[in-house]
Amino acid sequence: MIQFMLLFSRQGKLRLQKWFDAYQDKSKKKITRELISTILARKPKMCSFIEWKDLKIVYKRYASLYFCAAIDSTDNELITLEIIHRYVELLDKYFGSVCELDIIFNFEKAYFMLDELLIGGEVQETSKKNVLKAIAAQDLLQEEETPQGFFEDAGLG
């Protein structure tokens, strides 16, 4: 089971965090700080798996972003790496070659995609097509809720 997932830049700025296990805020900040500094200090050719405390850390760098997942010590690292890759593929498909700015300005979409892919730290949906359909439906719903005609009706548009 994935305990938490972090997305951060090469400069160490946290861009997205999803915690599937309960941690106190102070502990979350400490864990995040430690992991970001540990991963950024590693050389590019080093292994993407780290045994850290009682967890395994699986990370992968895509362009300027690091995707990091903490899993139980008995879980399979390669499956976790594949989950990270699937998430990146979804982001790429939706944003058209995802970059750090896409995550910054559309963080709610990035969280929604992660929520469609994972629930409680376990894979919910493996089909990219189904996840993208859910996101398209959510986008459509969001557009319908936007009161475009409201301003025109009030004489403000």
Secondary structure, DSSP 4 states (H G I P E B T S, - for coil): -EEEEEEEETT--EEEEEESS---HHHHHHHHHHHHHHHHHS-TTS-SEEEETTEEEEEEEETTEEEEEEEETTS-HHHHHHHHHHHHHHHHHHHTS--HHHHHHTHHHHHHHHHHHEETTEE----HHHHHHHHHHHHHHHHHHS-HHHHHHTT--
